[in-house]
């Protein structure tokens, strides 16, 4: 049986979802905080195997996409008369505290976040989602 890259990526995403769900349960049991921490993301991003890389990439992509989905959903609820295109553009502007070039790949986002985590070990006890946003904002400032 030959594995194609798309199969490997699909399994990586599935494993990422399972891992995040498992880590959330472990973190919940260990403390009152229910966050996927920077230390957990850092560990996943440093891993060499495809499962850990899938977890890392999946989490980072989810945070980035989740920001705009949240903004879009808020606009849909508060301004139902706006068109899909208007909501999409407004959602982008609501989440644009950075100026990311359109050609940046998911792998490049992973590299930016991994480097940020490596250079900021004192922040690894914070929720990972905020660290992802901070890393990308610092790497791609506007102005």
CORZI-V332924 format. One record per run of one state. SS is the DSSP state (a for helix, b for strand, c for the rest). FROM is the first residue (numbers start at 1). TO is the last residue. If there is no record, write none. Layout:
SS_FROM_TO ; SS_FROM_TO
This chain:
c_1_4 ; a_5_30 ; c_31_36 ; b_37_37 ; a_38_46 ; c_47_49 ; a_50_78 ; c_79_83 ; a_84_94 ; c_95_105 ; a_106_119 ; c_120_120 ; a_121_123 ; c_124_126 ; b_127_127 ; a_128_139 ; c_140_143
